[in-house]
Amino acid sequence: MESALDDEDQEGSARSVAGEEMRSDVEDNTQVEVAEEVEVSADAASKGQMSVLDALKGVLKLALMHDGLARGLREASKALDRRQAHMCVLNESCEEEAYKKLVIALCSEHKIPLIKVPDGKQLGEWAGLCVLDREGNARKVVNCSCVVVKDWGSDSQERSILLNYFQTEQ
């Protein structure tokens, strides 16, 4: 009798875990679509441009969907050293100075564009280092110090904005 209850509990938990994963994927796609609609309406209304951080958020989400992100020092330094990186994002509030020096040196040595963001929690959320609840809000966000984009994914407006930013910055 106990084994039958245990089997039902295990099946129920497996269904709920699979259901949450499916819900989070669907909600993530919904968020991207909503963001694109807002960008289009903003461009149509004001003919202005989105900020670099908004474009960065879109690029990181798209690269995450195409498995093109290297997150953390080990993955990022490997991608930078192998010249697989298209761009690098560094957290300005990182407490470890040697960490920041290494990433900056690798980027400058291989001429890889570098963007600095002020908040590590926000960078962790953009890089997918969080758990999404049923409403699609990020919970349990992990602080992230470095993210490298190895694969842009598909062409997008956000990507072109970042590439223009890199060209004007130099």
Secondary structure, DSSP 8 states (H G I E B T S, - for coil): -HHHHHHHHHHHHHHHHHHHHHHHHHHHHHHHHHHHHHHHHHHHHH-----HHHHHHHHHHHHHHTT-EEESHHHHHHHHHTT--SEEEEETT-S-HHHHHHHHHHHHHHT--EEEES-HHHHHHHTT-SEE-TTS-EES----SEEEES---S--HHHHHHHHHHHHH-
